[in-house]
């Protein structure tokens, strides 16, 4: 079980991990459009269109990355993304639980996972991915094509948002349908999709927990 006190998405400040004190910072990644209410989490370079889909109220939501400074000197020389988050509402977190589609129930401590093989995680509207991505070879046409607006170039550019993150309008978008992505903390693996809720059961946020910060049971 993930307790609210140990879950640090969108909560800047010091955090103790394995006897070391790291600092967390939160960075805005713009707005993600989710008009269908079907939010997909994926490794955008490997499983886009195939990731787990969570139901949320249709809308436009601010996206954030929570970054941990894991350097010994705490001087910003070694940064790792700890959470990719969408904020659905303001409020005080009372519970952290598995994020699922409506009507789906999981056993306690069971989560939907995002498999990562390209060191990156993303959120996008599932229907937008289905209808606003072109046919063809996405890798050569979009991801890495030697242009300044290729997905890799935007992710690696400190001038776009911040190095390691990007907010990208899908190629066939007609109403700004987009995708937000970030490096996945320590790299490849499988990462849980969770939701934070308040005392009334209202969903406050959807997060990909990159298992940089948290109890040893995160392993």
N, C-alpha and C positions, 0 to 999 in steps of 0.2 A: 504494500500500500504506500502511495506517495502522500506524505502529509503536507499541508500547506506551508508549514514552517521550513521544510526542506526543499520546496519547489521554488526556484528563484527566477523564473521567467518574468521579465518586465520589472524586476526589483533591483535597481542599482545599489552598489555599496559592497562592503567587505563580506566574504563568505569563507568559512573554514572547510577545507577539503583535505582529508587524510593528514591532518595535523599542520597543514599549511594555510596561510591566509591569502586568498586571492581577492582581486577587486572585480566587480561586475559593472559594465556600462551598457546602456540601452540606446539603440540607434534606430531612427525612423527610416523605413524603406518605402515610403509613399503609401498609396492606397491600392488595395486589390479589389477588383470587381468580381462579385460572385452573384450574378443575376439569376442563375438557376437555383441557388441554394444548395448546390452539390459541390462541395469543396474537396478537391483531390490533393493528396500529399504524395510526392514522388521524388525519385532521383530524375531530374528533368532530362538528363543526357542519356538515360538508360531505360527508364520505365514510364516516361510521360504517356499518359493515357491508359496506364495499367495499374496505377497506385490505388490504395484504399481511399474510399470516398465517404466523407462525413456530411451529414445534413446540418445546414445552418439556415437561419432566416435569410432570404435573398437580400442582398445589399452590397454596399461598398464599405470595406473595412480597412482601417490603418494596419500596416504590417510593421513588424519590428524584429530586430535581431538583438539578442542579449549576448554580450561578448565577455569572456573571462580573460583577464590578464593572468597567465599562468607562469610568468617569468619569476625567477628567484628574487630579482631586485625590484619587482613590481614597478618596472619602468616602461611598460608597454612594448617591450622587445619581443614578447612571445604571446600572441593573442589567439584564442580559440573561440569559435562560435559555440554557445551553449544551448540556445533555444532559437528556433524560428517561430514567430507568433503572429496571430491575428487577434486584435482586440475587438470583440463584438459589443462589449458594454463596459461601463465603469462600475466598480463595486469592490467589495472586500471578499477575497477568496476564502470560502469555507471548506471547499473540498476539491481535490484533484482526482479525476477518474478517467477511465478509458474513453476516448472519443470514438463513436460509432455512427452508423446510419440509424434513422428512426426505426424502432422496433427490434433492433439487434441487441442482444444481451450477451455479455462475456462473463466468464467466471472471474472471481476476485483475483487480482494480480495478473490478469490476462489482457493483452493489448493488441490492437492492430499495429503492425510494424511497417516501416518504410525501408525496403531493402536498398542499400546504397552501394554502388560499384564505381562511381565517378566522383566521389568526395563532395557531393552536392545534394541539397534537398530543396524542395520547392512546394509552394502552394499555387493552385490555379483552379478556376471554375472548370469542373469536369466536362460540362457541355461545351464550353468554349474550346477546350482542348480538342474535343471531337469534331467541332465544326469550323474552327478558325485556324487550324494548322493545315498547311498545304500538303499535297502529295509529293513524293520524291524522297530524296536522301536528306533527312533533316541535318545529319552531322555535317555533310559537306556544304549544304545550301544555307544553313542557319547557324549552326553551333560554332564552326571553325572555318571561316571562308576568307580570312585575311582582310576583312573589312572592319572599320572602326565600330560598326554596330552589330558585329557577330556576337552571339551570346557569350562566348568565352571572353571576347574583348571587353564587353560591358562589365562582366563579372570581375575582370582583372583590373579595371580602371578605377583609380581613386577619385577621378573627377565625375564619374557617373552618379554613384551614391557613396559607397565606400568600397575599398578593395575587398573582394570576396563576396560581394552581394550585388544584386541587380533587380530592377523592376522593368520588365520587358513587355511591350505591347505585341500581342500575337500577330503573325503576318497577315492574316485575313480578317482582322478585327474590323468591325463596323461601328462599334460603340465603345471602343477603348478596352476591350477584353484583354486581360494581361496575365502575367505570371510573375511571381516574386520568388527569388532564389537566394541561397546562401551556402557557403562552404559548410561542410558537416563536421565541425568540431575536430575530433581526432582523425576523421577520414571515413573509410568504408566500414560498413557494418549493417546493422538493422536497428532502427530507432522507433520508439513508441510514439503514437499520436494520442495526445491527451487533451482533456478539456478542464478548464477551471470553472467552477460554479459558485454562486453565492449561497447564503443561508436559505433562500427561497427556491433554490434549484435553477436559477436563471444562469444560462451560459454566459460567462464573461470573456472567455477566450479559447482559441484552439491553438495548440502548440505541438511542434515536433521537438521532443526532448532528446538532445544530442549526447546525453549521458556524460557531460563534462563535469557537472555539478550535481551532487546528490549523495545518498547513502551508498555504502559498498554493495548493497543488494541490487543497485542499478546494473551491475555486471550480469 
